[in-house]
Amino acid sequence: MPEARDYATGGEPTRLDTSQRRSTNTDLEAQSPTLISRGTDVKSVSSPTGSTRFRKVARSNTATTYRPERRGQEWRPGQEPGIDLSAPPGTGSQSQLPHIHEQCDITVVDFSPDDMKMQDLSNRTLGPFLQDPRPAWADCRWINVNGLSWDVIETLGKDKSLHRLAIEDLMNPRNRTKADWYTDHTYMVLPLQKLIHVHSDSDCDSDCPDWDGNNNTWPDQPAEKPRRRKKRQRCWPFSSRNRAERNKQQPPKPLDTSAEMHDPTDGLVNSYMSSPTKSSSGQIRTLQRYHGGPNEERIVFMEKHSALASKGLGVGVEQVSIFLTSDNTVISFFESSAEDIETPLVRRLSTPETILRRCSDASMITQAIIDAIIDLAIPVATAYQDAIGELELNVLTEADVSHTTSLYVLTSEIVQFRSNISPIINLVNVLRDHKSEPIGTPGLTGKPPKLSSSSVTISPMTQVYLGDVEDHCILITDGVDQMRRAADNMIDLIFNTHSSRQNDSMKQLTLVTIFFLPLTFLTGYFGMNFVRFDGVLNNSDAYFWKIAVPVVFATSLYLMQDMIRQFVVRKLQRRGIIKTRKERESKEAKLKRR
């Protein structure tokens, strides 16, 4: 046996038992902690208690002020990567599980070319539902979850054996756009951006589709009884009485400060989707809060001076996680905007003639989700294009330095918006380049689907339609790049305009100085206290002007000779160009007459 010397015990050799060795290619993830402890007999070597050396107790200089954001989980450096769903209760791994809970809206859609069935579930009914096997007629299943709750994530993770790293990325609120390939499933994560109306609990923008101007309420809220007010002798144009009359016709204007519309506990904003339905209302993060970091004051300032804030609009951002499994199942997790994606897709699945229904392919469902996410970003780009058009008119008509603040905030939002869209192009390319055995599409080929249990398959049809998603992403990024260049050009135009104005002012001051410089000199000369000054004593005040006028003229010609020379040269050149153009036009006219 090999010997190891422990110098804490005086250098006495200690024999180590290494007869039972673990294989070098053992899969630790496939073994449970109990199997590892039973199958391997490891004897630990410890030094005697009396000879153990202790470190000097000292205060750590590691700062713990700033930590990455995690949902319902405390972050610690060096902790075990991933979240283990198979950890038994009472262990250390079980105590590190996230502690978040909310009521989720879960929709399960089972479909095939011949039939489609949709069921609405909750946190409590999801587990019993998954215990039943999927119907034999259902070729594909889509599980759509609106909201993040640990009990739902744990139930779906155990049912589909989702990887622990994918579960950790799902709980991380800010992930990079990517696709991770595992043995029997694929994990995709990307941001969803949509145009929202920003309002508080009591205020709403005038574009609210469900606003009741007569009762000043929402349709699902009872009308408040009118309050009795004392009669006033005067009624100013901006008094509360006239303001109340105006509010009957339109809802209150958006807030001037973003502090009133944010929840300080989680940094979310009260908002609803810019669409005819009110189903998307909820609390989501704005674009500034998604990328803003821990500086709350900076976020509030940027939201207050946003280019869309004057219209009561904003950009909501949330993270979307998609699992594509090998048994032709798709699991999608949304924070609050699942219905914006689910409604059009369910409508397509309800129609037997659609490609999405006929192919019964899970990868096509994934493509449809990504395509719908990109479609929600198109109104955002249009709103920014409208905002930058208004700023361009203001800059061209009256360039002011105050416009640079709005342009900087707009540029910052455009850059953040593009940073969320651009990585989706790489995600689409990764999905298109994935090589695997294609599955059959029973609705289009007439053959039953071939489900692969070893790897995830991206069908050739999906790869073709992913090209359309890539085109939309490229169009959005190109438009955003053009808007960013326009904003930079407007900032340069503002400063160039101000520099030109300052140059004109200096030019005017220079002309005035040149004119009064000889007069000031002569005035000082004639104003000196000479004992005898025959020029002043023997002449009137006209003598001063007889000397001043020639001196001013000669001085002006001398100091302005370069300016006069350039003016004359430009006039001669312009006259020569006009003369040459007239001669050419006359020759062309003579040639046409012939």
HUMOPE-V220163 format. One line per field, one symbol per residue. phi: phi as a letter, one per 20 degrees, with the letter a starting at -180 (. if undefined). psi: psi as a letter, one per 20 degrees, with the letter a starting at -180 (. if undefined). burial: # if it has 9 or more other ideal C-beta (glycine too) atoms within 8 Angstrom, else .. A space follows every 10 residues. Layout:
phi: ???
psi: ???
burial: ???
This chain:
phi: .fdcedffdn nffcededfd deffdfeffe degffffeec ddeedcegff dfedfffbff effcfdcffc embeecfnff fnceeefffn effffeffcc bbfdedcddd bbfebbcccd ccgfefffff feffgffeeb ccddddodcf fffffffffd lfffffffff effcdffacd ddfcbcdccb edcbecedbe fddbffeffd feffdmbefe dfffffeecf fdfccffdff ffffffffeb fffffecfff ddeffcmecf bbffbfddfe frdceeffff dfneffffff ffffdffeff emdbdecbed dcddefemcc ccddfbdfff efgfffffff efefffeffl dfffffffff ffffffefff ffffffffff ffffffebfc ffffffffff fffffffffe egffffffff ffefdaffef dffddndffd eeddbeddfg ffffffffff ffffffffff ffffffffff ffffffffff ffffffffff fffffeffff ffffffefee fccffefece ffffffefff fffffffffd ffffffffff ffffffffff ffffffffff ffff
psi: qqqppoiijj jpqpppokho qqqhkpohhi qqhhhghgip nppqpqqqhh jppqqppqpq jppkgpqqpq okpppppjrp qrooijpqqi rhhhijqqmq pqoqopppop qrhhrppppp rahhigghgi hpqqqhiohq ppoppoqoph hgggghghhj lqqhhhhghh ipinqqprpp pagjrppppq qppqpqppra hiqqqijphj pohgikrrhj pqpqppqpqq qqhqnrhkrh ghhhhhihhq rqrrqhpihi jqoihjkrqp rqqmriqjhj qaorqrhhhh jhainhhhgg ghhhjqhihh jkrropprpp ppporiklqp pppqgikhhh hhghhhhhhi ohiqhhhhhl phhhgghhgh ghghhhighg hgghhgghgg hhghhhhnpq hhhhghhggg gghgghghhh ggihghgghg hhipprpqqq ohhhijqqqo ppjhrppoqh gghgihhhgh gggggghghg hghghhghhh ghhghhghhh ghhhghgghg ggghgighgh ghghgijqmq honhhhhira ihhghhhggh gggggghghk hgghghgggg gggghhghgh ghghhhghhh hhh.
burial: .....#..#. ...#.#.... .......... #.#..#.... .......... #......... .........# #.#....... .##.#.#... #.##.###.# ...####### ###..###.. ###..#..## .......### ########## .#######.# .######### ##..#.#### .#.####### #########. ..####.#.. ###..##... .......... ........#. ###...#... #..##..#.. ###...#### ####..##.# ..######## .#.....### .########. ########## ######.### ########## ###.##.##. ...#.##### ########## ####.##### #.###.##.. ##.##...#. ..##.##### ########## ########## ##.#.#..## ##......#. .#..#####. ###.###.## .###.##.## #.##.###.# #.###.##.. .......... ...##.###. ##...#.... .......... ..##..##.. ##..###..# ...#...... .......... .......... ....
